[in-house]
Amino acid sequence: MDFNFNPEQLQFADALKRWIGRDYGFEARRAIIHSQAGVSDAAWATLAELGMTALPVAEAHGGFSGSAVDMFVVMRELGRGLVVEPYFATVLGAEFLRLGAQAGFAAAELLERVAGGELKLACALGERQSRHDLFDIATRAQASGDGWTISGEKKVVIHGFEAGALIVSARAGGSEGGGQREHGGVLLFVLPADTPGVTVTGYRTLDGQRAADIRFDGVQLTRAQLLADEAAGADILDATLDYGAALLCAEALGAMEALFEATLDYLKTRQQFGAPIGKFQALQHRMADMFVHLEQAHSMALLAAVKMAATDPVERRRAVSAAKYRVNQAARFVGQQAVQLHGGMGVTDELPAAHYFKRLAAIELQLGDSDHHLARFIAQPGFATGVVEAEAA
């Protein structure tokens, strides 16, 4: 298998590197996250001009039909630049729309607006009791005439305040097999963020991103807004969560790479006892350990992106959960080591290291922590059989 990136992928990476270096440096980013909006319309427009919003959208809808590996390249660079624009949330929403279209949902107009950068999306999935199990859904959708009535509350919806449209998960009221944590009975909806009955409360998260709590009070929706019914809802939710986790692994990889490089530069310049502290063998060993974690995370993150094209969902789930577990471990280790090697200044707002550390801490908990993905990996069919066969050999 060839793991080299093709010329188009390298061009995407180069374009993002140049833009971040020119217009989205550390101080520019600090100004954005401390602004009232918390995002930059100019930065979003540039991402659209560079074709990033069109990349994951099918050519039939004005996009480039980018693969998960293409998106790996993009998210890695955005991670290096600590970009806080609602790109990930919109791309995740676009994946919901793409899979919904395969199940019969009329997604063409929405996808065209996403491709052109006109529409930002947010995915309202998590709830107070959900923690890392996004199939734990208390929000209810009750059939009402020719449509649906949704009631419930979603928590920590990333970029929910900035979104023009929301992807919402809900349980079908009165459905069989639709227990709060079961895979049956899952419905997915698409609705404008300003729909009557929707209340959005925005706030800033610890890593400089923006999120919102969103309440649905008897929100009336038409049947045309049903993205996926009970027959397809669970599979689409499962596949899209894997897609999102794979992209977060790529973003974390980029952030870790940038943090590693910043720490290495610091060790080369910080003087103690008349010499750079990077001369001390104990600190060199710690940098070597960070590099090992980084390389293993790189391999696993890339494998997860490749396996998104797998036709077997079990193969996809194994790869993604293994990657998220390993990347989470690496993110914590690299982040903590980098802060310690910088000393007290490593946690100050004026130094990039603190911002990378906080973003990595947030990614570790987003779309499943280590315990969640370890349990999910073990639960996949064939795992126990493989262990028994290996022990017998």
Contacts in CASP RR format, 6 or more apart in sequence:
PFRMAT RR
TARGET T0000
AUTHOR 0000-0000-0000
METHOD contacts of the structure
MODEL  1
MDFNFNPEQLQFADALKRWIGRDYGFEARRAIIHSQAGVSDAAWATLAEL
GMTALPVAEAHGGFSGSAVDMFVVMRELGRGLVVEPYFATVLGAEFLRLG
AQAGFAAAELLERVAGGELKLACALGERQSRHDLFDIATRAQASGDGWTI
SGEKKVVIHGFEAGALIVSARAGGSEGGGQREHGGVLLFVLPADTPGVTV
TGYRTLDGQRAADIRFDGVQLTRAQLLADEAAGADILDATLDYGAALLCA
EALGAMEALFEATLDYLKTRQQFGAPIGKFQALQHRMADMFVHLEQAHSM
ALLAAVKMAATDPVERRRAVSAAKYRVNQAARFVGQQAVQLHGGMGVTDE
LPAAHYFKRLAAIELQLGDSDHHLARFIAQPGFATGVVEAEAA
1 306 0 8 1.000
3 302 0 8 1.000
5 13 0 8 1.000
5 69 0 8 1.000
5 73 0 8 1.000
8 70 0 8 1.000
9 69 0 8 1.000
9 70 0 8 1.000
9 73 0 8 1.000
10 73 0 8 1.000
12 50 0 8 1.000
12 52 0 8 1.000
12 55 0 8 1.000
12 70 0 8 1.000
12 73 0 8 1.000
12 74 0 8 1.000
12 77 0 8 1.000
13 73 0 8 1.000
13 74 0 8 1.000
13 76 0 8 1.000
13 77 0 8 1.000
15 50 0 8 1.000
16 50 0 8 1.000
16 52 0 8 1.000
16 74 0 8 1.000
16 77 0 8 1.000
16 78 0 8 1.000
17 77 0 8 1.000
17 80 0 8 1.000
19 46 0 8 1.000
19 50 0 8 1.000
20 77 0 8 1.000
20 80 0 8 1.000
20 81 0 8 1.000
20 83 0 8 1.000
23 42 0 8 1.000
23 43 0 8 1.000
23 46 0 8 1.000
24 43 0 8 1.000
24 81 0 8 1.000
24 83 0 8 1.000
25 81 0 8 1.000
26 82 0 8 1.000
26 352 0 8 1.000
26 355 0 8 1.000
29 81 0 8 1.000
29 82 0 8 1.000
29 83 0 8 1.000
29 84 0 8 1.000
29 355 0 8 1.000
30 349 0 8 1.000
32 38 0 8 1.000
32 39 0 8 1.000
32 40 0 8 1.000
32 43 0 8 1.000
32 84 0 8 1.000
33 84 0 8 1.000
33 204 0 8 1.000
33 208 0 8 1.000
37 162 0 8 1.000
38 84 0 8 1.000
38 204 0 8 1.000
38 208 0 8 1.000
38 210 0 8 1.000
39 84 0 8 1.000
39 85 0 8 1.000
39 86 0 8 1.000
39 159 0 8 1.000
39 162 0 8 1.000
39 210 0 8 1.000
40 85 0 8 1.000
43 83 0 8 1.000
43 85 0 8 1.000
44 85 0 8 1.000
44 86 0 8 1.000
44 117 0 8 1.000
44 120 0 8 1.000
45 117 0 8 1.000
47 53 0 8 1.000
47 85 0 8 1.000
47 87 0 8 1.000
47 117 0 8 1.000
48 54 0 8 1.000
48 116 0 8 1.000
48 117 0 8 1.000
51 64 0 8 1.000
52 74 0 8 1.000
52 87 0 8 1.000
53 87 0 8 1.000
53 90 0 8 1.000
53 114 0 8 1.000
53 115 0 8 1.000
53 116 0 8 1.000
53 117 0 8 1.000
54 62 0 8 1.000
54 63 0 8 1.000
54 64 0 8 1.000
54 115 0 8 1.000
54 116 0 8 1.000
54 117 0 8 1.000
55 63 0 8 1.000
55 64 0 8 1.000
55 66 0 8 1.000
55 70 0 8 1.000
55 71 0 8 1.000
55 74 0 8 1.000
56 63 0 8 1.000
56 66 0 8 1.000
56 70 0 8 1.000
56 71 0 8 1.000
56 91 0 8 1.000
56 94 0 8 1.000
56 95 0 8 1.000
56 98 0 8 1.000
57 63 0 8 1.000
57 64 0 8 1.000
57 65 0 8 1.000
57 94 0 8 1.000
57 98 0 8 1.000
57 111 0 8 1.000
57 112 0 8 1.000
57 114 0 8 1.000
57 115 0 8 1.000
58 65 0 8 1.000
58 98 0 8 1.000
58 111 0 8 1.000
59 65 0 8 1.000
60 108 0 8 1.000
61 107 0 8 1.000
61 108 0 8 1.000
61 111 0 8 1.000
61 112 0 8 1.000
61 115 0 8 1.000
62 111 0 8 1.000
62 112 0 8 1.000
62 115 0 8 1.000
62 116 0 8 1.000
63 115 0 8 1.000
64 70 0 8 1.000
67 308 0 8 1.000
67 309 0 8 1.000
68 243 0 8 1.000
68 246 0 8 1.000
68 247 0 8 1.000
68 305 0 8 1.000
68 306 0 8 1.000
68 308 0 8 1.000
68 309 0 8 1.000
69 302 0 8 1.000
69 305 0 8 1.000
69 306 0 8 1.000
71 91 0 8 1.000
71 247 0 8 1.000
71 250 0 8 1.000
71 305 0 8 1.000
72 246 0 8 1.000
72 247 0 8 1.000
72 250 0 8 1.000
72 301 0 8 1.000
72 302 0 8 1.000
72 305 0 8 1.000
73 250 0 8 1.000
74 250 0 8 1.000
75 88 0 8 1.000
75 247 0 8 1.000
75 248 0 8 1.000
75 250 0 8 1.000
75 251 0 8 1.000
76 250 0 8 1.000
76 251 0 8 1.000
76 253 0 8 1.000
76 254 0 8 1.000
76 257 0 8 1.000
77 254 0 8 1.000
78 87 0 8 1.000
78 88 0 8 1.000
78 251 0 8 1.000
79 250 0 8 1.000
79 251 0 8 1.000
79 252 0 8 1.000
79 253 0 8 1.000
79 254 0 8 1.000
79 255 0 8 1.000
79 258 0 8 1.000
79 359 0 8 1.000
80 254 0 8 1.000
80 255 0 8 1.000
80 257 0 8 1.000
80 258 0 8 1.000
81 255 0 8 1.000
81 258 0 8 1.000
82 255 0 8 1.000
82 258 0 8 1.000
82 352 0 8 1.000
82 355 0 8 1.000
82 356 0 8 1.000
82 359 0 8 1.000
84 208 0 8 1.000
84 209 0 8 1.000
84 210 0 8 1.000
86 120 0 8 1.000
86 121 0 8 1.000
86 122 0 8 1.000
86 158 0 8 1.000
86 159 0 8 1.000
86 160 0 8 1.000
86 162 0 8 1.000
86 163 0 8 1.000
86 210 0 8 1.000
88 158 0 8 1.000
88 244 0 8 1.000
88 247 0 8 1.000
88 248 0 8 1.000
88 251 0 8 1.000
89 120 0 8 1.000
89 121 0 8 1.000
89 122 0 8 1.000
89 123 0 8 1.000
89 158 0 8 1.000
89 159 0 8 1.000
89 160 0 8 1.000
89 163 0 8 1.000
90 114 0 8 1.000
90 119 0 8 1.000
90 120 0 8 1.000
90 121 0 8 1.000
90 122 0 8 1.000
90 159 0 8 1.000
90 163 0 8 1.000
91 247 0 8 1.000
92 121 0 8 1.000
92 123 0 8 1.000
92 240 0 8 1.000
92 243 0 8 1.000
92 244 0 8 1.000
92 247 0 8 1.000
93 121 0 8 1.000
93 122 0 8 1.000
93 123 0 8 1.000
93 167 0 8 1.000
93 240 0 8 1.000
94 111 0 8 1.000
94 114 0 8 1.000
94 121 0 8 1.000
95 239 0 8 1.000
95 240 0 8 1.000
95 243 0 8 1.000
95 244 0 8 1.000
96 123 0 8 1.000
96 167 0 8 1.000
96 188 0 8 1.000
96 190 0 8 1.000
96 227 0 8 1.000
96 236 0 8 1.000
96 240 0 8 1.000
97 105 0 8 1.000
97 107 0 8 1.000
97 110 0 8 1.000
97 111 0 8 1.000
97 114 0 8 1.000
97 121 0 8 1.000
97 167 0 8 1.000
97 190 0 8 1.000
97 227 0 8 1.000
98 107 0 8 1.000
98 111 0 8 1.000
99 228 0 8 1.000
99 236 0 8 1.000
99 239 0 8 1.000
99 240 0 8 1.000
100 107 0 8 1.000
100 188 0 8 1.000
100 227 0 8 1.000
100 228 0 8 1.000
100 232 0 8 1.000
100 236 0 8 1.000
101 107 0 8 1.000
101 108 0 8 1.000
101 111 0 8 1.000
103 228 0 8 1.000
103 229 0 8 1.000
103 231 0 8 1.000
103 232 0 8 1.000
103 233 0 8 1.000
103 236 0 8 1.000
105 190 0 8 1.000
105 226 0 8 1.000
105 227 0 8 1.000
105 228 0 8 1.000
106 224 0 8 1.000
107 227 0 8 1.000
110 119 0 8 1.000
110 165 0 8 1.000
110 190 0 8 1.000
113 119 0 8 1.000
114 121 0 8 1.000
119 164 0 8 1.000
119 165 0 8 1.000
120 159 0 8 1.000
120 162 0 8 1.000
120 163 0 8 1.000
120 164 0 8 1.000
120 165 0 8 1.000
121 163 0 8 1.000
121 164 0 8 1.000
121 165 0 8 1.000
121 166 0 8 1.000
121 167 0 8 1.000
122 157 0 8 1.000
122 158 0 8 1.000
122 159 0 8 1.000
122 160 0 8 1.000
122 162 0 8 1.000
122 163 0 8 1.000
122 164 0 8 1.000
122 165 0 8 1.000
122 166 0 8 1.000
122 167 0 8 1.000
122 193 0 8 1.000
122 212 0 8 1.000
123 157 0 8 1.000
123 158 0 8 1.000
123 166 0 8 1.000
123 167 0 8 1.000
124 154 0 8 1.000
124 157 0 8 1.000
124 160 0 8 1.000
124 166 0 8 1.000
124 167 0 8 1.000
124 168 0 8 1.000
124 169 0 8 1.000
124 214 0 8 1.000
125 134 0 8 1.000
125 154 0 8 1.000
125 157 0 8 1.000
125 167 0 8 1.000
125 168 0 8 1.000
125 169 0 8 1.000
125 237 0 8 1.000
125 241 0 8 1.000
126 134 0 8 1.000
126 154 0 8 1.000
126 155 0 8 1.000
126 156 0 8 1.000
126 157 0 8 1.000
126 169 0 8 1.000
127 136 0 8 1.000
127 137 0 8 1.000
127 138 0 8 1.000
127 139 0 8 1.000
127 152 0 8 1.000
127 153 0 8 1.000
127 154 0 8 1.000
127 155 0 8 1.000
128 153 0 8 1.000
128 155 0 8 1.000
129 136 0 8 1.000
129 138 0 8 1.000
130 136 0 8 1.000
130 137 0 8 1.000
130 155 0 8 1.000
131 372 0 8 1.000
132 365 0 8 1.000
132 367 0 8 1.000
132 368 0 8 1.000
132 369 0 8 1.000
132 371 0 8 1.000
132 372 0 8 1.000
133 181 0 8 1.000
133 372 0 8 1.000
134 169 0 8 1.000
134 237 0 8 1.000
134 241 0 8 1.000
134 367 0 8 1.000
135 181 0 8 1.000
135 182 0 8 1.000
135 183 0 8 1.000
135 186 0 8 1.000
135 234 0 8 1.000
135 237 0 8 1.000
136 180 0 8 1.000
136 181 0 8 1.000
137 169 0 8 1.000
137 170 0 8 1.000
137 171 0 8 1.000
137 180 0 8 1.000
137 186 0 8 1.000
138 152 0 8 1.000
138 171 0 8 1.000
138 180 0 8 1.000
139 150 0 8 1.000
139 151 0 8 1.000
139 152 0 8 1.000
139 153 0 8 1.000
139 154 0 8 1.000
139 168 0 8 1.000
139 169 0 8 1.000
139 170 0 8 1.000
139 171 0 8 1.000
139 216 0 8 1.000
140 150 0 8 1.000
140 151 0 8 1.000
140 152 0 8 1.000
140 170 0 8 1.000
140 171 0 8 1.000
140 173 0 8 1.000
141 148 0 8 1.000
141 149 0 8 1.000
141 150 0 8 1.000
141 170 0 8 1.000
141 171 0 8 1.000
141 172 0 8 1.000
141 173 0 8 1.000
141 187 0 8 1.000
141 189 0 8 1.000
142 148 0 8 1.000
142 149 0 8 1.000
142 151 0 8 1.000
142 173 0 8 1.000
143 172 0 8 1.000
143 173 0 8 1.000
144 220 0 8 1.000
146 222 0 8 1.000
146 223 0 8 1.000
147 220 0 8 1.000
147 221 0 8 1.000
147 222 0 8 1.000
147 223 0 8 1.000
147 226 0 8 1.000
148 187 0 8 1.000
148 189 0 8 1.000
148 220 0 8 1.000
148 221 0 8 1.000
148 222 0 8 1.000
148 223 0 8 1.000
148 225 0 8 1.000
148 226 0 8 1.000
149 218 0 8 1.000
149 219 0 8 1.000
149 220 0 8 1.000
149 221 0 8 1.000
150 168 0 8 1.000
150 170 0 8 1.000
150 189 0 8 1.000
150 216 0 8 1.000
150 218 0 8 1.000
150 219 0 8 1.000
150 221 0 8 1.000
151 216 0 8 1.000
151 217 0 8 1.000
151 218 0 8 1.000
151 219 0 8 1.000
152 170 0 8 1.000
152 215 0 8 1.000
152 216 0 8 1.000
152 217 0 8 1.000
153 213 0 8 1.000
153 214 0 8 1.000
153 215 0 8 1.000
153 216 0 8 1.000
154 168 0 8 1.000
154 213 0 8 1.000
154 214 0 8 1.000
154 215 0 8 1.000
154 216 0 8 1.000
155 213 0 8 1.000
156 205 0 8 1.000
156 211 0 8 1.000
156 212 0 8 1.000
156 213 0 8 1.000
157 166 0 8 1.000
157 211 0 8 1.000
157 212 0 8 1.000
157 213 0 8 1.000
157 214 0 8 1.000
158 209 0 8 1.000
158 210 0 8 1.000
158 211 0 8 1.000
158 366 0 8 1.000
159 209 0 8 1.000
159 210 0 8 1.000
159 211 0 8 1.000
159 212 0 8 1.000
160 166 0 8 1.000
160 193 0 8 1.000
160 200 0 8 1.000
160 202 0 8 1.000
160 210 0 8 1.000
160 211 0 8 1.000
160 212 0 8 1.000
160 214 0 8 1.000
161 200 0 8 1.000
161 201 0 8 1.000
161 202 0 8 1.000
161 210 0 8 1.000
161 211 0 8 1.000
161 212 0 8 1.000
162 210 0 8 1.000
163 193 0 8 1.000
164 192 0 8 1.000
164 193 0 8 1.000
164 194 0 8 1.000
165 190 0 8 1.000
165 191 0 8 1.000
165 192 0 8 1.000
165 193 0 8 1.000
166 190 0 8 1.000
166 191 0 8 1.000
166 192 0 8 1.000
166 193 0 8 1.000
166 198 0 8 1.000
166 214 0 8 1.000
167 188 0 8 1.000
167 189 0 8 1.000
167 190 0 8 1.000
167 227 0 8 1.000
168 188 0 8 1.000
168 189 0 8 1.000
168 190 0 8 1.000
168 191 0 8 1.000
168 216 0 8 1.000
169 186 0 8 1.000
169 187 0 8 1.000
169 188 0 8 1.000
169 237 0 8 1.000
170 186 0 8 1.000
170 187 0 8 1.000
170 188 0 8 1.000
170 189 0 8 1.000
171 178 0 8 1.000
171 179 0 8 1.000
171 180 0 8 1.000
171 185 0 8 1.000
171 186 0 8 1.000
171 187 0 8 1.000
172 178 0 8 1.000
172 185 0 8 1.000
172 186 0 8 1.000
172 187 0 8 1.000
172 230 0 8 1.000
175 184 0 8 1.000
175 185 0 8 1.000
175 230 0 8 1.000
177 184 0 8 1.000
177 185 0 8 1.000
178 184 0 8 1.000
178 185 0 8 1.000
178 186 0 8 1.000
179 185 0 8 1.000
183 234 0 8 1.000
183 238 0 8 1.000
184 230 0 8 1.000
184 234 0 8 1.000
185 230 0 8 1.000
185 233 0 8 1.000
185 234 0 8 1.000
186 228 0 8 1.000
186 230 0 8 1.000
186 233 0 8 1.000
186 234 0 8 1.000
186 237 0 8 1.000
187 226 0 8 1.000
187 228 0 8 1.000
187 229 0 8 1.000
187 230 0 8 1.000
187 233 0 8 1.000
188 226 0 8 1.000
188 227 0 8 1.000
188 228 0 8 1.000
188 233 0 8 1.000
188 236 0 8 1.000
188 237 0 8 1.000
189 221 0 8 1.000
189 225 0 8 1.000
189 226 0 8 1.000
189 227 0 8 1.000
190 225 0 8 1.000
190 227 0 8 1.000
191 198 0 8 1.000
191 219 0 8 1.000
191 221 0 8 1.000
191 225 0 8 1.000
193 200 0 8 1.000
195 219 0 8 1.000
195 221 0 8 1.000
196 219 0 8 1.000
196 220 0 8 1.000
197 215 0 8 1.000
197 216 0 8 1.000
197 217 0 8 1.000
197 218 0 8 1.000
197 219 0 8 1.000
198 214 0 8 1.000
198 215 0 8 1.000
198 216 0 8 1.000
198 217 0 8 1.000
198 219 0 8 1.000
199 214 0 8 1.000
199 215 0 8 1.000
199 217 0 8 1.000
200 212 0 8 1.000
200 213 0 8 1.000
200 214 0 8 1.000
201 212 0 8 1.000
201 213 0 8 1.000
201 214 0 8 1.000
201 215 0 8 1.000
202 210 0 8 1.000
202 211 0 8 1.000
202 212 0 8 1.000
202 213 0 8 1.000
203 210 0 8 1.000
203 211 0 8 1.000
203 212 0 8 1.000
203 213 0 8 1.000
204 210 0 8 1.000
204 211 0 8 1.000
205 211 0 8 1.000
205 362 0 8 1.000
206 358 0 8 1.000
206 361 0 8 1.000
206 362 0 8 1.000
207 355 0 8 1.000
207 358 0 8 1.000
207 359 0 8 1.000
207 361 0 8 1.000
207 362 0 8 1.000
208 355 0 8 1.000
208 358 0 8 1.000
208 359 0 8 1.000
209 362 0 8 1.000
227 236 0 8 1.000
228 236 0 8 1.000
228 237 0 8 1.000
235 313 0 8 1.000
238 313 0 8 1.000
238 317 0 8 1.000
239 313 0 8 1.000
239 316 0 8 1.000
241 367 0 8 1.000
242 308 0 8 1.000
242 316 0 8 1.000
242 317 0 8 1.000
242 320 0 8 1.000
243 308 0 8 1.000
244 367 0 8 1.000
245 304 0 8 1.000
245 320 0 8 1.000
245 321 0 8 1.000
245 323 0 8 1.000
245 324 0 8 1.000
245 367 0 8 1.000
245 368 0 8 1.000
245 373 0 8 1.000
246 301 0 8 1.000
246 304 0 8 1.000
246 305 0 8 1.000
246 308 0 8 1.000
246 320 0 8 1.000
246 323 0 8 1.000
248 324 0 8 1.000
248 327 0 8 1.000
248 363 0 8 1.000
248 366 0 8 1.000
248 367 0 8 1.000
249 297 0 8 1.000
249 300 0 8 1.000
249 301 0 8 1.000
249 304 0 8 1.000
249 305 0 8 1.000
249 323 0 8 1.000
249 324 0 8 1.000
249 327 0 8 1.000
250 301 0 8 1.000
250 305 0 8 1.000
251 363 0 8 1.000
252 297 0 8 1.000
252 301 0 8 1.000
252 327 0 8 1.000
252 330 0 8 1.000
252 331 0 8 1.000
252 360 0 8 1.000
252 363 0 8 1.000
252 364 0 8 1.000
253 294 0 8 1.000
253 297 0 8 1.000
253 298 0 8 1.000
253 301 0 8 1.000
253 327 0 8 1.000
255 331 0 8 1.000
255 356 0 8 1.000
255 359 0 8 1.000
255 360 0 8 1.000
255 363 0 8 1.000
256 293 0 8 1.000
256 294 0 8 1.000
256 297 0 8 1.000
256 330 0 8 1.000
256 331 0 8 1.000
256 334 0 8 1.000
256 335 0 8 1.000
256 356 0 8 1.000
256 360 0 8 1.000
257 294 0 8 1.000
258 352 0 8 1.000
258 356 0 8 1.000
259 334 0 8 1.000
259 335 0 8 1.000
259 338 0 8 1.000
259 352 0 8 1.000
259 353 0 8 1.000
259 356 0 8 1.000
259 357 0 8 1.000
259 360 0 8 1.000
260 287 0 8 1.000
260 290 0 8 1.000
260 291 0 8 1.000
260 294 0 8 1.000
260 334 0 8 1.000
260 338 0 8 1.000
262 338 0 8 1.000
262 352 0 8 1.000
262 353 0 8 1.000
262 356 0 8 1.000
263 287 0 8 1.000
263 290 0 8 1.000
263 337 0 8 1.000
263 338 0 8 1.000
263 341 0 8 1.000
263 342 0 8 1.000
263 353 0 8 1.000
264 287 0 8 1.000
266 341 0 8 1.000
266 342 0 8 1.000
266 353 0 8 1.000
267 276 0 8 1.000
267 277 0 8 1.000
267 278 0 8 1.000
267 283 0 8 1.000
267 287 0 8 1.000
267 341 0 8 1.000
268 276 0 8 1.000
268 278 0 8 1.000
269 276 0 8 1.000
270 276 0 8 1.000
270 277 0 8 1.000
270 278 0 8 1.000
271 277 0 8 1.000
277 283 0 8 1.000
278 284 0 8 1.000
278 287 0 8 1.000
283 341 0 8 1.000
286 337 0 8 1.000
286 341 0 8 1.000
287 341 0 8 1.000
289 333 0 8 1.000
289 337 0 8 1.000
290 333 0 8 1.000
290 334 0 8 1.000
290 337 0 8 1.000
290 338 0 8 1.000
293 329 0 8 1.000
293 330 0 8 1.000
293 333 0 8 1.000
293 334 0 8 1.000
294 330 0 8 1.000
294 334 0 8 1.000
296 326 0 8 1.000
296 330 0 8 1.000
297 326 0 8 1.000
297 327 0 8 1.000
297 330 0 8 1.000
297 331 0 8 1.000
300 322 0 8 1.000
300 323 0 8 1.000
300 326 0 8 1.000
300 327 0 8 1.000
301 323 0 8 1.000
301 327 0 8 1.000
303 319 0 8 1.000
303 322 0 8 1.000
303 323 0 8 1.000
304 319 0 8 1.000
304 320 0 8 1.000
304 322 0 8 1.000
304 323 0 8 1.000
304 324 0 8 1.000
306 319 0 8 1.000
307 315 0 8 1.000
307 316 0 8 1.000
307 318 0 8 1.000
307 319 0 8 1.000
307 320 0 8 1.000
308 316 0 8 1.000
308 320 0 8 1.000
310 316 0 8 1.000
310 319 0 8 1.000
314 380 0 8 1.000
314 381 0 8 1.000
314 382 0 8 1.000
317 376 0 8 1.000
317 377 0 8 1.000
317 380 0 8 1.000
318 377 0 8 1.000
318 380 0 8 1.000
318 383 0 8 1.000
320 373 0 8 1.000
321 373 0 8 1.000
321 374 0 8 1.000
321 376 0 8 1.000
321 377 0 8 1.000
321 380 0 8 1.000
322 373 0 8 1.000
322 377 0 8 1.000
324 367 0 8 1.000
324 368 0 8 1.000
324 370 0 8 1.000
324 373 0 8 1.000
325 370 0 8 1.000
325 373 0 8 1.000
325 374 0 8 1.000
325 377 0 8 1.000
327 363 0 8 1.000
328 363 0 8 1.000
328 364 0 8 1.000
328 369 0 8 1.000
328 370 0 8 1.000
328 373 0 8 1.000
329 370 0 8 1.000
331 360 0 8 1.000
331 361 0 8 1.000
331 363 0 8 1.000
331 364 0 8 1.000
332 360 0 8 1.000
332 361 0 8 1.000
332 364 0 8 1.000
334 360 0 8 1.000
335 356 0 8 1.000
335 357 0 8 1.000
335 360 0 8 1.000
336 357 0 8 1.000
338 346 0 8 1.000
338 353 0 8 1.000
338 356 0 8 1.000
338 357 0 8 1.000
339 346 0 8 1.000
339 347 0 8 1.000
339 353 0 8 1.000
339 354 0 8 1.000
339 357 0 8 1.000
342 351 0 8 1.000
342 353 0 8 1.000
345 351 0 8 1.000
346 353 0 8 1.000
346 354 0 8 1.000
346 357 0 8 1.000
347 354 0 8 1.000
347 357 0 8 1.000
348 354 0 8 1.000
349 355 0 8 1.000
364 370 0 8 1.000
377 383 0 8 1.000
378 384 0 8 1.000
END
